[in-house]
Each structure stands twice: as structure tokens, then as C-alpha cells.
Amino acid sequence: MSRAAPIADRATREWQELDSRHFLHPFTDFKALAAEGARIVTRAEGAYLYDSEGRQILDGMAGLWCVNIGYGRKELAEAAYRQMQELPYYNSFFKSANPPAIELARVLAGLTPPQFSRAFFTGSGSESNDTIVRMVRRYWDLMGEGGRKVIISRHNAYHGSTMAGASLGGMSAMHSQGGLPIPDIVHIEQPYWFENGTDVSPAEYGVRAARRLAEKIEEIGPGRVAAFIGEPIQGAGGVIIPPETYWPEIQRICRHYGILLIADEVVCGFGRTGRWFGCEYFGFEPDLMTLAKAITSGYQPLGAVMVSDRVADVLVEKGGEFFHGYTYSGHPVACAVALANLAILRDEGLVDRVREDIGPYLQQRWRDLGEHRLVGEARGVGMIGALELVAHKGTRTFFRNRGEVGLICRDHCFANGLVMRAVRDTMIISPPLVLSRGQVDELFEKAWRCLDLTARDIGLS
Ligand SMILES: *Cc1c(COP(=O)(O)O)cnc(C)c1O
């Protein structure tokens, strides 16, 4: 390892200049970033990031919802090092397989709910959702119901950024670029009680929002609908946690019409809610699951589709060749790293810790932030949370120019050593599952201070 060429050691200004000259970032206004200069993150340990100026930042987002076991775990580095020497790459196309991919498929079959015994590997969450679109339509073809093509999703959902992923997603800004959505993908209301349920209790609203699915199926024609897809908790859309009545009603409707139910578990999977998967937290049984992000805690790019026996048996028995796959499907190094990550989650009891110890503590402190005069609602589950910033406490009055106050708050967080993200005026967190109680307190204190600074900036004091 000592012979590996090190990355050059440059000053921050030099990195920023090279960055803006050569590197087009995802989801970025290129010109605005070039004027400001990127934050250069150089290393990380546990729940902390360090930038090129040596500043320490508490990572309230676990990277991008993925670093569940925290940064700096040598076991994953060693797994990658070992596997790269043994077999750095081989494809799984032409009747070939490799031990880490087979072993990971076996472990996932054991960890996921009982209806799942098979995995299809991809390189990301987006690729997994692309795979699902093709797999679902192929399933219905093989069933002799090729007219079932339509997949129903929700407004403000996030399912990735490829053509199919962004189409399944319900982000209007994304649809406005590149001619999306692709045909036969439609969207219904999201289960966002704080915004849409002002006249009813959460329980009543959950059922009402779920019934939008039945209305849409009837509108399209039940014989044309293939599947419904949803994140158990919407992550990028602003940590939207549906009322507990929502998912059981969605499942009832899917079963009534015989359509497939898909859970996009890319954020909720691998312990975020205090259960291994979000569908277990809400008590429903999907036919397909999208996995990515925390499957490796972000240490390697990897995604997977879990395929229930209902679907897999048809693909296998009636199938013939499924003309789909990726060069990196079942990548041995990514799979070896995933195995090391899952071993840590399991052996260190991190999922139970979220359910019984650190999750409840985080939620208690998070609810305390709800006392702040800027906050209209503080909600959360396990190690995920959202704060709704409102113009008048005690009401659900949003700020007139939505999104502006959230960005002010986010910038204060960055400047004060905390990563907390803003979605419109909703502040969100999704920290590593390994946070200590002291770090939860640190998160609370920094967040409160930044809410104060934000209130001061907008003349609310
Ligand atoms: C991040 C995310 C995706 C996309 O995953 P990528 O690895 O970025 O392609 C899909 N679904 C959900 C719910 C996500 O949060």
C-alpha cells in the first residue's frame, strides 16, 4: 500500500479553482458554485467530517443518508484490500459468478422479510429503480397481462436521477429538464399531513391520502396498472413520515387490484428507523425492494433489487433471458465491502441500538427543538428527523418565499460545524447510527443556535 501514489496536497484555493474548472457537480448551479468555491472535504472519522481548512463538522446527514456505521471503519477497508488482490473484478453475465456476490445475496435473503430470497445487483439506487421498471413490466408480460404498464408513484418522491429514476420520482424541477417523465408513470398526492391534512387527524388523513391510489387506478383502468412505488418515509422530499394508517391501506388497495407493491428502501433500509427495513417499521409486505446507500454504508457504490418469490418464480420459471444488467452487477469488491458493513450492523447490534437507545434519545432532543419559535413541527423516527420552519408559531403558515429561510438556516449550520440539510423550509437530519449521546446533545445545541441566528436574520425575535 505504501507504493500507492498519494493525492497531491494543495491549498484550499487551488482545489476550488481546479474544481470549478474541471468538475461538474451533481444537482449544482455550476456558475454560482464557481463564484463561491466548493467546500473541500478531506477526511472523516466516526460522525465527523474535516475540511481542507482543518474545520471539524458534525455530519447530521451521514454523507447522503448512507454512512450508517460512521466513517473510518478499517474492517471495510481491509475487506476491499483483500478482495482487490484476490479478484478485483469479474462480470456475472456469461454463466459466471463470484463468491462475495453469492454470499451477499444469501445474507440479504436472510436479513430481508421472508418473501424475499433473491437479489439482482446494480451499481446504485437509480439503477435499481431502472431495473425495477423493466422487471415489473416483464413480469406482467410473462403473466400474459402485457397491458399492465403503468407505475404509480407520488408527487415529491425521490427515486434517483436516471431517466426512469427521475420519472418515478415526483420532483417537478427534475421533470422540467430532459422531457420527463417517460410514458406510463403517473403520480398521486404524497402523504404529507403537515401541508395537506390541515382539516383532519393524521389517522384520517393517512387513509384519505392512500385512497388517492384507488382513485388513480380506477381512473387509468385497473387492467393497465402494473405497480405502486413509494419510499416508506420520503427522504429527499423532506423526511415526510406518513401517518400509521397510510401503508396498511396502500397495501390493501394493491392487493385488491392485484398490482405489485414496491418499497424504495434506499434511505429507510439498514436500520435507519430502528428496524432493518422501513416496511417492517410500518408493517407492510412489498413485492420488490430497492436497496442502495447504507448497503455498504457508502464505502463502495452498490445497489440491489430484492425480488419476492411471487415475482422471481415467474421470471425464473416462465422466463427465458432477461435482457438487462450492468457491467458492475455483483461487483466483487463492492459486495465484499457490503458483507463487512452488514456484519458490523449485525454484530454491534446497531439496529437494536437505534430502536431502543440512541433513536429514542435523539427523538426526545429533536422534539425539544420543536419548542423553538421558528419551528412549527418537529417529527422523526429512529435516526431521521425533520423540522418545519414556519412564519407564525402555532400555525401551519409557511413563509411566503418558500425555501429562502431554509437556505439561511442551512448556511448557518455549515458555518457552525453542523451538516443539516434544507428541503424548502424543512430542515432535515439523517445522522450515522453510531452517534453517541454526547453527539446528539451537540447536534441539538448547534441546531438551536442556528435556528436563533436564522430567526435574527429574518427579523423574528
Ligand atoms: C438516493 C436515493 C435513490 C437513488 O440512489 P443513487 O444511488 O443516488 O442512484 C433512490 N431512492 C431513494 C429513496 C434515494 O434516497
The ligand as an SDF file (V2000), in Angstrom:
LIG
                    3D

 15 15  0  0  0  0  0  0  0  0999 V2000
  -30.6510    8.3100   -3.1190 C   0  0  0  0  0  0  0  0  0  0  0  0
  -31.9130    7.6470   -3.4700 C   0  0  0  0  0  0  0  0  0  0  0  0
  -32.0650    6.9600   -4.6870 C   0  0  0  0  0  0  0  0  0  0  0  0
  -31.0130    6.9960   -5.7710 C   0  0  0  0  0  0  0  0  0  0  0  0
  -29.8490    6.3510   -5.3970 O   0  0  0  0  0  0  0  0  0  0  0  0
  -28.4930    6.6990   -6.2120 P   0  0  0  0  0  0  0  0  0  0  0  0
  -27.5190    5.7150   -5.6190 O   0  0  0  0  0  0  0  0  0  0  0  0
  -28.1770    8.1290   -5.9620 O   0  0  0  0  0  0  0  0  0  0  0  0
  -28.7510    6.4220   -7.6330 O   0  0  0  0  0  0  0  0  0  0  0  0
  -33.2330    6.2720   -4.9080 C   0  0  0  0  0  0  0  0  0  0  0  0
  -34.2160    6.2680   -3.9970 N   0  0  0  0  0  0  0  0  0  0  0  0
  -34.1060    6.9040   -2.8240 C   0  0  0  0  0  0  0  0  0  0  0  0
  -35.2310    6.8280   -1.8300 C   0  0  0  0  0  0  0  0  0  0  0  0
  -32.9690    7.6430   -2.5320 C   0  0  0  0  0  0  0  0  0  0  0  0
  -32.8690    8.3300   -1.3920 O   0  0  0  0  0  0  0  0  0  0  0  0
  1  2  1  0
  2  3  1  0
  2 14  2  0
  3  4  1  0
  3 10  2  0
  4  5  1  0
  5  6  1  0
  6  7  2  0
  6  8  1  0
  6  9  1  0
 10 11  1  0
 11 12  2  0
 12 13  1  0
 12 14  1  0
 14 15  1  0
M  END
$$$$
